[in-house]
Amino acid sequence: MQPQPFALLEKSIGVSFRKKDHLAQALTHRSATGKGKKRADNERFEFLGDAVLELVATEYLFSFENKSEGELTNWRSALVNGKQLAEVARSIQLGDYLFMSTGEDLSGGRDKESTLANALEALIGAIFLDQGFDVARKFCYEHILVHLEGLLREGKHRDFKSLFQEKAQALHGVTPHYTVIAASGPDHEKEFTCAVCLGEEEVAKGRGASKQEAEQAAAKAGLKAKGWK
């Protein structure tokens, strides 16, 4: 599959790039680079976009004066975690515009959660470089921060590890611990499986694109397994 024309993406996000090379690099998966290929991948742009997004989200959440630091940290995590960013990327069909190898494409690379989340952060980095902070902030507000109310309503801001620990300590006097029991995939797209344990008891397992996500998933499953609300 050939990537869709840049103009379609620019129209959908309301940003017309001055330097198309910025957009091209943001949309280049590492599989499309390598020996004999001049194109640079989007990892540096992803690094930049991650920082821009975190600053924009933090600035926005700081305006909620009646909320504690802990609550705001959980809200920010809900907004910028990989699963949520991948959903935002899907909403603008970002996968259709990515440059990647034929093998990556055929393996479903255009819809991989980590690939989409990384590409969205790279796009934010490219917007920042090309258009400046105000335009990058506007993009983040319109496509990412706008989902805060829905995420809170769905309870996706909850810190399941903290909840599980509180219940475990209150009911059993035990602090849970987590163990990585599997890690699969290449370094840049690993999937982790973690188990949450109480002493010698393995309570539940969870998967995620990072150890932290897998632990949260395990804690959530553990709450359900124990019947702890």
C-alpha positions as CSV (number, residue, x, y, z in Angstrom):
1,M,0.0,0.0,0.0
2,Q,1.3,3.4,-1.0
3,P,0.9,6.3,1.6
4,Q,-1.9,8.7,0.9
5,P,-1.0,12.2,-0.4
6,F,0.2,14.7,2.2
7,A,-2.5,17.2,1.2
8,L,-5.3,15.0,2.5
9,L,-3.7,14.8,6.0
10,E,-2.9,18.5,6.0
11,K,-6.5,19.3,5.2
12,S,-7.9,16.9,7.9
13,I,-5.7,18.4,10.7
14,G,-5.9,22.0,9.4
15,V,-2.1,22.4,9.2
16,S,-0.3,23.3,5.9
17,F,3.4,22.6,6.3
18,R,5.9,25.1,5.1
19,K,8.5,22.4,4.8
20,K,7.0,19.1,3.5
21,D,10.2,17.4,4.6
22,H,9.2,17.9,8.2
23,L,5.9,16.0,7.5
24,A,7.6,13.4,5.5
25,Q,10.1,12.5,8.3
26,A,7.3,12.5,10.9
27,L,5.5,9.9,8.8
28,T,8.5,7.6,8.2
29,H,8.6,4.4,10.2
30,R,12.1,3.0,10.9
31,S,11.4,0.0,8.7
32,A,11.4,2.4,5.6
33,T,15.0,3.5,6.3
34,G,18.3,1.7,6.2
35,K,21.0,0.8,3.7
36,G,20.6,2.5,0.4
37,K,17.7,4.6,1.6
38,K,18.1,8.4,2.2
39,R,15.0,8.9,4.2
40,A,15.4,9.5,8.0
41,D,12.9,7.9,10.4
42,N,10.6,9.7,12.8
43,E,12.2,8.7,16.1
44,R,13.8,12.1,16.7
45,F,10.5,13.8,15.9
46,E,8.8,11.5,18.2
47,F,11.2,12.4,21.0
48,L,10.4,16.1,20.4
49,G,6.7,15.6,20.1
50,D,6.5,13.7,23.3
51,A,8.0,16.6,25.2
52,V,5.7,19.1,23.5
53,L,2.6,17.1,24.2
54,E,3.5,16.6,27.9
55,L,4.1,20.4,28.3
56,V,0.8,21.2,26.6
57,A,-1.1,18.7,28.6
58,T,0.5,19.8,31.9
59,E,-0.2,23.5,31.1
60,Y,-3.9,22.6,30.4
61,L,-4.4,20.5,33.5
62,F,-2.7,23.0,35.7
63,S,-5.8,25.2,35.2
64,F,-7.8,22.7,37.4
65,E,-7.0,24.5,40.7
66,N,-9.1,22.2,42.9
67,K,-7.3,19.0,41.9
68,S,-4.2,17.5,43.6
69,E,-0.9,16.8,41.9
70,G,-1.7,13.0,42.1
71,E,-5.0,13.4,40.4
72,L,-3.6,15.6,37.6
73,T,-0.8,13.2,37.0
74,N,-3.3,10.4,36.5
75,W,-5.4,12.6,34.2
76,R,-2.3,13.3,32.1
77,S,-1.3,9.7,31.9
78,A,-4.8,8.9,30.6
79,L,-4.5,11.5,27.9
80,V,-1.0,10.7,26.7
81,N,-0.7,6.9,27.1
82,G,0.0,4.8,24.0
83,K,-3.4,3.3,23.7
84,Q,-5.2,6.6,23.8
85,L,-2.7,8.2,21.3
86,A,-3.2,5.3,19.0
87,E,-6.9,5.9,19.0
88,V,-6.4,9.6,18.2
89,A,-4.1,8.5,15.3
90,R,-6.8,6.2,14.0
91,S,-9.3,9.0,14.1
92,I,-7.3,11.0,11.6
93,Q,-6.3,7.8,9.7
94,L,-2.6,8.5,10.3
95,G,-1.6,4.9,9.5
96,D,-2.7,5.5,5.9
97,Y,0.0,8.1,5.4
98,L,3.0,6.2,6.9
99,F,6.1,5.2,4.9
100,M,7.1,1.7,5.9
101,S,8.6,-1.4,4.5
102,T,6.5,-3.9,2.5
103,G,7.0,-6.5,5.2
104,E,5.9,-4.1,8.0
105,D,2.9,-3.1,6.0
106,L,1.8,-6.7,5.3
107,S,2.2,-7.6,9.0
108,G,-0.4,-5.0,9.9
109,G,2.1,-2.2,10.8
110,R,-0.3,0.6,9.8
111,D,-2.6,-0.3,12.7
112,K,-0.1,-1.3,15.4
113,E,-0.7,0.6,18.6
114,S,2.9,1.6,19.3
115,T,3.5,2.6,15.6
116,L,0.5,4.8,15.6
117,A,1.2,6.4,19.0
118,N,4.8,7.1,18.0
119,A,3.7,8.6,14.7
120,L,1.3,10.9,16.4
121,E,4.0,12.2,18.7
122,A,6.3,12.6,15.7
123,L,3.6,14.6,13.9
124,I,3.3,16.9,16.9
125,G,7.1,17.4,16.8
126,A,6.9,18.2,13.1
127,I,4.1,20.7,13.6
128,F,6.2,22.3,16.4
129,L,9.3,22.6,14.2
130,D,7.4,23.8,11.2
131,Q,4.7,26.0,12.7
132,G,5.7,26.8,16.2
133,F,4.4,26.1,19.7
134,D,1.0,27.8,19.4
135,V,0.0,25.7,16.4
136,A,1.2,22.5,18.0
137,R,-0.7,23.4,21.2
138,K,-3.9,24.0,19.1
139,F,-3.5,20.5,17.4
140,C,-3.0,18.9,20.9
141,Y,-6.1,20.6,22.2
142,E,-8.3,19.8,19.3
143,H,-7.3,16.1,18.8
144,I,-6.0,14.9,22.3
145,L,-7.1,17.1,25.2
146,V,-10.6,17.3,24.0
147,H,-11.0,13.6,25.1
148,L,-10.4,14.3,28.8
149,E,-14.1,14.4,29.8
150,G,-14.7,11.1,28.1
151,L,-11.7,9.4,29.6
152,L,-12.7,10.5,33.1
153,R,-16.2,9.3,32.5
154,E,-14.9,5.9,31.5
155,G,-12.6,5.7,34.5
156,K,-9.5,5.5,32.4
157,H,-7.6,8.0,34.6
158,R,-7.7,5.6,37.6
159,D,-4.4,4.3,38.9
160,F,-5.2,0.6,39.3
161,K,-1.8,-0.2,40.9
162,S,-2.5,2.2,43.7
163,L,-6.0,0.9,44.2
164,F,-4.9,-2.7,44.2
165,Q,-2.1,-1.9,46.8
166,E,-4.5,-0.1,49.0
167,K,-7.0,-3.0,49.0
168,A,-4.2,-5.6,49.5
169,Q,-2.7,-3.8,52.4
170,A,-6.0,-3.0,54.1
171,L,-7.5,-6.5,53.7
172,H,-4.4,-8.8,53.9
173,G,-1.6,-6.6,55.2
174,V,0.5,-7.5,52.1
175,T,2.1,-5.2,49.6
176,P,1.7,-6.6,46.0
177,H,4.7,-7.1,43.7
178,Y,4.9,-7.4,39.9
179,T,6.9,-9.8,37.7
180,V,7.5,-9.6,34.0
181,I,6.7,-13.1,32.7
182,A,7.0,-12.5,29.0
183,A,8.3,-9.9,26.5
184,S,7.9,-10.4,22.8
185,G,8.5,-8.4,19.6
186,P,11.4,-6.2,18.4
187,D,12.9,-3.7,20.8
188,H,11.0,-0.8,19.4
189,E,7.6,-2.6,19.5
190,K,7.8,-5.0,22.5
191,E,4.7,-6.3,24.2
192,F,5.1,-7.1,27.9
193,T,3.1,-9.5,30.1
194,C,3.2,-8.9,33.8
195,A,1.8,-10.8,36.8
196,V,0.6,-9.2,40.0
197,C,1.3,-11.3,43.1
198,L,0.4,-11.3,46.7
199,G,3.1,-13.2,48.4
200,E,3.4,-16.5,46.5
201,E,-0.1,-16.1,44.9
202,E,-0.2,-15.0,41.3
203,V,-3.5,-13.1,41.2
204,A,-3.7,-11.9,37.6
205,K,-1.8,-11.1,34.4
206,G,-1.9,-8.1,32.1
207,R,-0.3,-7.0,28.8
208,G,0.9,-3.7,27.6
209,A,3.4,-1.9,25.3
210,S,5.5,-1.1,28.3
211,K,6.2,-2.7,31.7
212,Q,4.1,0.1,33.3
213,E,1.1,-0.5,31.1
214,A,1.3,-4.2,31.6
215,E,1.5,-3.7,35.4
216,Q,-1.6,-1.4,35.3
217,A,-3.4,-4.0,33.2
218,A,-2.5,-6.7,35.7
219,A,-3.6,-4.6,38.7
220,K,-6.9,-3.9,36.9
221,A,-7.4,-7.6,36.3
222,G,-6.4,-8.4,39.9
223,L,-9.1,-6.0,41.3
224,K,-11.6,-7.9,39.2
225,A,-10.3,-11.3,40.2
226,K,-10.5,-10.4,43.9
227,G,-13.9,-8.7,43.6
228,W,-12.4,-5.5,44.9
229,K,-14.3,-2.4,43.7
